């Protein structure tokens, strides 16, 4: 063992040495444990003593048998003995030579490794699973830009006409220019009062995406989404990049119609709810179902609208909750986002976006943005645990659950009768 005047053996080396020992003395036929705990909750006791194969110091046992390595305290030069056998080994260096101890160490660690205490791998199952994005099948092939007559986006918005049914008017104001999917050279178009038509230029979308102005195209796509969703009571939180359901004006709590996978109508699902309302103890915290929705290009020319469920908190259905209160609450909720709840929320947003149709189309001038309603599927392989497998047919097909916010973080083994978008809120409801 190292003397008290020597530098302590590093903790990582000691930890590795204990792991290799299998909690047993390395002396042949000795089954003495190297650690011991009298009872649960009591402090464990270390019984082992670390022994150097090549001794340290001129007076150390076996120090003259072999040249001292540059790392005397390396795992390769150490083994663990119980107190009795450590004393016997160090007291008889001519019998227990470096070669003998090296053989003891190698044999012991080989025996312990053969035990292989790891849990045997579970059998694997392969399933087809939905990817949480909706394919984009049509995109504008052109982008227009023209000199702006105004300095701010708000000035432009105030002068844009009410769009025709099915139309949205996305635009980006950058460096004094308006960028849009609409023909900005059209003197009868919706942007006629905010740009100089004679300065308009038409750019090829593919070339734009390959240039340093690529983000302009993506901003326009996401702007079209924001405009379309605003008409349906969805607000965009720029600080966190997420969309959230606005509360109803009359009741604050909001419900939204949903459909099953087969297209069957269901009772309206709650997407805005007050904390504590279930037990008659309402508080100044309102939970809004939210999601990050983004257009992303995954391969050249292949786009999708990704869906990632989130939460948005307010203190009265409108004013954002103090960030100091939000962090802990949302972190707690996200830690309970189980598969079924997350899966249900993704599908709920899909149903809402499509409004019961096979695809949703945003008209942008003479061009279109079309989002298909079928999630792509991939084959996923994972271990099968206790014969329990993820069952995606839950809230949106059962017709029994009421609250989508609760289901997003509900435990997957909660009884169906109790499962309503918020088993994870019940702790706050008390």
N, C-alpha and C positions, 0 to 999 in steps of 0.2 A: 504494500500500500504506500501511497505517497505520504511523506512526513508532513507534519503541520507547518513546517517552514517552507514547503514547496508550494508552488502555484496550484490553485485548485484545478482539477480536471474539468474541462468545459462541460456544461450541462448537456448540450446536444450529444457529446460522446457518451456520457453516462446514460442518457435516455436510450440511445441505440444499443448500448451494452445490455441494459435490462431487457430490451425487446428481444435481443438474440438469445437471452438466457432462458426464456420461457418460464420465468419465476422459479427457477430450480438451480441448485448448486451444480457447478460444472464437474465436480469430482465424480469419477465413475461410481455408479450404484448409489449415490447419495440423492435422496429425494427431498432434502430440506428446502423449504421455500426461501426465496431471497427477499420477499416482502410479506408482511402479515398485517391483518386487520382484525382486531378482537371482536368488533360488532359493527353493524351498519351505523354510520354517523360518527364513529370513532376515528381518531387520527391514525392512518396507516404507519406501520413501523418498518424501517429498512433493516433487514437482518444480514444482508450480503456485505461482503468486503471485496473491494476491487484489488486484484492482484496483477502485477506486471509480469509478463513472461520474461523479458529481459529487464533485470532490476535497474532501478534508478539510483545513481550515486555510487561512490566507490565501495561503500560498505553494504550496499543492498544485495539481497540474495540473488544469485545468478547474474550479477552485474558484470562479471568478468568472463562469462561463458561466450558471450556474443557481443559484437560491437553495438553500442547504443545507437539507435536510429535517431534521425533528426526530429522525430515526433514520438517521444517515449510514451505520451499519453494518448496515442491513437487507438482506435477501437481494435486494430489488429494486434496490439501489444498488451491488451487487457482481457481479463476474464473475471467471472464472479464465482467466489466460493463462499460457503457458509463460514462462520467464525472458527469452528473446529478444524475444518480442512485447510483453511488459509494458514492457521498456525502450524499445522503438520507440514504443509508444503514448504513454507518459508524456513521451517526448522530443519529441513532435510534437503538442502539444495543439491547434494550429490546424487540423491535418489530421484528427486523431482527436478530434473534439468529443464532447460529451455525447450529442448525437443519433446520431452515428455508432456510438459504443460501445453505446448502447441498442439500435440495430438489430442489431449483432453479437450481443449477448446474447440478444435475442429470437429471432433466426434460429437461433442455435446450440442453444438450449434446445428450440426446436421440432423441430430435426432429431434431437436426442437422444431426445425424447419419442416421436417417430415410430418409433424402433427397438423400443420396447415389449418390454423384456427379460423380462417376466413369462411364466411358463409358461402356454400356452394351456389353457383349462379342459377338463377331461376330460369325455367324454360322461356324461350322467347315466343312472342306472338307478333304476327304481322297483320296490320289493319290499314285500310284506306281511311285517311283522315282529311278533313277539310283544312285548307290553308286560309287564314283569316284575311283574305283580300278578294276583292271583286275585279274580274278582268275588265279592262277598258278596250272595247272593240273598235271605237271610232274616235279620232282626234282631229282637231283642226290642222290642215296642211299649210296654212298661211298665218302670218302675224303682220299686222299693220302698225306703223308708228308715224306720228305727225307732231309738229310743234304745238305745244299747249298754249291756250290763251289765258290760262290761270296758273297760279303758283301752288295751290294746295289741292289735295284730293277732295276735300269737303266742298270747295267751290265748284268742282266739276260735278260731284254727285248732286248738288242742288240744282244743276241745270240740265241734268239728264231727264228725258221723258220717262213716263211709266212704261215699262216694256210690255210688249204684247204677250198674250198667253203663251207659255212655254219658252219665252225668251228670257235670257239673263244678259246683263251688260257688264261683264268683268273688264277691268282695265288696270293698268299700272302706270303711275306717274313717276318717271325717273329722268333726271338731268334735263328737266324742262320739256320732256316729250311724253306724249300719251301713247301707250302700247295697248293694242286690243286685237281681238279676233275679228271684230267688225271692220268693214271697209271704211277707213277713215277718209278716203277721197270722195265718198258719196255725200254730195251736198244735201241730200234728203235723209241721210242716216241719223241715228240717235245721237251721234257725237258731233253733229254739224255746228253746234253752238259753243263747243269747248276746244276745238282744234282748228288749225289752218289747213283746210282740205288740199290746197295746192302743194303743201309740203309733205303730203302723205307718201309713204313708201311701203311696198308690199314685200315681205321677206319670206323665204321658204322656211318652213318649220324645221326640216331636217338640218338645214345649214345653220339655223339659229341654235339648235340644240348642240351643235358641234362647235359653237363659238363661246367666247367669254360672256355672252349675254344669255346663256342657257337658262339661268335662273328666272329670267323674265317669263319664259314659256311656262315653267312650273308654277310661278306666282299667278299667272293668268288662269291656269287650270284650277288652282286652289281658290282663287277669287271667285270663279264661276260657282264653285261648290258653296262658298260662304253666302253668296247672294241668293242662291236657290234655297238653302236651308233657313236663311233668315225669314223668308216668306212663310216657313212652316213652324215658326216658334223655336228655332234653334239659334243660340247665340255663340259667337266665337270668342274665346278667351285668348287674346294675343299673348299675354304674359306666359301662358303655359302651353300654347299651341293645341288647345282642345276645344271641342264643340260640346255644349251642354243644353239640356232642355230648359226653356224658360218656364216659370210657374204660371198658372192660370191667374188672371186678374182677380177673379172673384174669390177663389178658395185657396190660392197659392199652391196647394197640392194639385198635381197634374196627372191625368191618365191619358194613355195613348192606345189606340186600337192596334191589335196584333193579329197575325194569322199563323196557322200551323204550317208545317212543311207541305201539307197537302192542299193548302189554300183555304182551310176552314176558318171562319171567323171565330174570334175568341172575345171574352170580356176584356175591357180596356185594362191595360197594365199601368201600374203606378210608376212614374218616372221622376217625380219630385215629391219628397215626403219630409215631414218634420221629425226631428229626433225626439224620441220619448212619447210620440203620439199613441203608440200601440198600447201603452199602459196608463194613459191618462195623465202623463207628466211631461207635457210638451216643453221644449226648450228653444232657445234662440239660435238653433242650428238647423239649417235646411240642406238636405242631401239632394243633389241633382245628378241624374244619370248623365254621363259624359263619355266622350271617346275622342281619341286622336284619329282623324281621318286625313289621309294624305295621298296625293297622286305620286307614284314612284315608278321609275323605269328600272326594271330588273334585268333586262337585256336589251340590246339595240332594237328599238321599235316595239318592245313588249312592256306594256304599262299595266298597272293595277292600282286600285284604291284600297289602301290598307286600313284595317279597323282594329283599334286597340282600346278596349273599354277603360274608362277612368271614372273619377268622382269629381264633382265641383261643389263647394260648400258656400252657402250664403248665410247671413244672419236674419234675413227677413224674406227670403225668396228672390231678392234683387241685389242687395249690397254684399259684395264678397266678404267672407268671414276673415277676421284678423289672421294673417299668415302664421302667427305664433300658435294659434289654436288649430290651424289646418294640418300642419305637419304631422303631429302625433296621431291625430284621428285618421288621416288618410293612410299613413304608414300601417296603422293597425288594421285597417280594412283590407289593404292590398296584401297583407300577410295571410289573409284568409280567402284570397281569390282562388277557389278550387276549380277544377276542370269544368264541371257541369255549369256552374254559375257563369264562368267566363265564356264558355261556349254559347250559353243561352243569350248573354248580352251581345255577343258578336252577331248572332242570328237576329236578335231583336232590331239592332241597327240596320241590318240588311233589309228586313221587312219594312222598316220605316222608310229607308231610302227609296226602295222600289215601289212602295205604296201599292203592293199587291200585284205589280206587273212583272213581266219576265226581264225587263231591262228599264233603265231610266235614261232619258235623253235630255240634255241641256242644249237648247238652240242658241247659238252665238252668231248672229247675223245669218249668213248663208252657209255656215259651217255647224258641225255638231260635235258634242262630247257624249258618247254612249257608254254606259256602264252595264255590263251583263250581270245577271242575278245569281249565277251558279258559281259557288266557290270551287276553285281548282282542288283536285285531290292528289295526294301523294301517298305512297306506301311507307308506313312508319313501323319500326320494329322496337319492341320494348319488353322487359321481363314481365311475365305473368305472375302476379302476387296473390296467393291464396285464392286463385280462381276468380278473383274479382276483376272485372274489366269495366272500362269507362263506358257508360251508357249515355249516348248523346240525346236520347229521346227523353227529355225531362220537362222543364217548365213550359216550353212553347208548344208541346204536343199534348200535355196533360190537361190543360184547360182549368186546372184547379188553383194555381198560384196567382197571386194578385200583385205582388210588389217586385219589380225587376231589380231595384237597387239592392234589396236584401239578397236576392238569389245570386247576385254576382259574387258575393263572398260567403255563401252558405256552404256548410260542410256537405260533402257528397253522400254521407250516410245518414243525413237527417231524414226523418220520416216524411213522406210526401205530404201528409196532412198538415205538417208544421212548416213546410218549406215554401216561403214566399219571399222573394227578393230581400231578405233582411235578417236572416237568423243571426247574421254577424252584428246587427244593430241591437239585439236584445240586451247586450251588456250595458249599452248606453241608455236603454229604455228603463232600466231598473232605477 
